[in-house]
Amino acid sequence: CERQSPSTARLDHGRDLVKCQALRKHGATGGAVARVTLAQNVGSKAEVDAALRDAVEAGATLLKPAADTFWAGYSGYFADPDGHPWEVACNPFWRLDGDGRVVMPG
């Protein structure tokens, strides 16, 4: 991660075709299939659901409802009003410190 604030990591997925296709399938266009997806990591499934709900209530567009993932986590996607995609996820393999920052394993 190049930059990180509490519970948010900037991930460069290099125009990963699978991710771009998945976002397009759920209605993303323009900036939402750009090179960077922002990710907010939270501590539970309930927090993922709440963050997605809060984002939509604030004007975001839900791209993909939260669901269990193949990597044993739970995540969903929204696009902010400028079309940038955000993933909200709970990753059982990552720990969050007291400030909510991701502590990478290893």
VENZI-V550355 format. One record per residue. N is the residue number from 0. RES is the residue in one small letter. PHI is phi in whole degrees, -180 to 180 (none if undefined). NEAR is the number of other ideal C-beta (glycine too) atoms within 10 Angstrom. Layout:
# VENZI-V550355
n->{N:N}
res->{RES:RES}
phi->{PHI:PHI}
near->{NEAR:NEAR}
This chain:
# VENZI-V550355
n->{0:1:2:3:4:5:6:7:8:9:10:11:12:13:14:15:16:17:18:19:20:21:22:23:24:25:26:27:28:29:30:31:32:33:34:35:36:37:38:39:40:41:42:43:44:45:46:47:48:49:50:51:52:53:54:55:56:57:58:59:60:61:62:63:64:65:66:67:68:69:70:71:72:73:74:75:76:77:78:79:80:81:82:83:84:85:86:87:88:89:90:91:92:93:94:95:96:97:98:99:100:101:102:103:104:105}
res->{c:e:r:q:s:p:s:t:a:r:l:d:h:g:r:d:l:v:k:c:q:a:l:r:k:h:g:a:t:g:g:a:v:a:r:v:t:l:a:q:n:v:g:s:k:a:e:v:d:a:a:l:r:d:a:v:e:a:g:a:t:l:l:k:p:a:a:d:t:f:w:a:g:y:s:g:y:f:a:d:p:d:g:h:p:w:e:v:a:c:n:p:f:w:r:l:d:g:d:g:r:v:v:m:p:g}
phi->{none:-77:-137:-150:-121:-50:63:-122:-123:-95:-118:-101:-98:54:58:-51:-61:-64:-65:-61:-65:-64:-67:-62:-57:-97:96:-74:-140:52:-60:-72:-117:-75:-70:-117:-118:-88:-129:-109:-103:-127:-91:-157:-61:-61:-70:-62:-59:-65:-65:-64:-62:-63:-63:-64:-63:-90:114:-76:-109:-69:-96:-152:-61:-63:-157:-63:-109:-67:-96:76:-100:-149:-155:-148:-129:-138:-110:-72:-59:-90:91:-80:-80:-127:-107:-112:-140:-118:-112:-68:-97:-110:-103:-103:-80:-60:-94:86:-82:-69:-107:-70:-65:93}
near->{12:8:7:13:11:13:19:17:19:13:14:11:14:9:11:13:9:8:17:18:11:15:21:13:10:17:12:23:10:10:14:23:18:15:11:15:20:14:21:21:24:20:15:11:16:11:17:23:17:13:20:24:14:12:20:12:8:10:9:17:17:16:21:18:12:20:11:10:13:5:11:9:17:21:23:22:26:26:23:16:9:8:14:17:24:21:22:25:23:21:18:11:9:15:13:16:10:6:8:14:17:19:8:11:7:2}
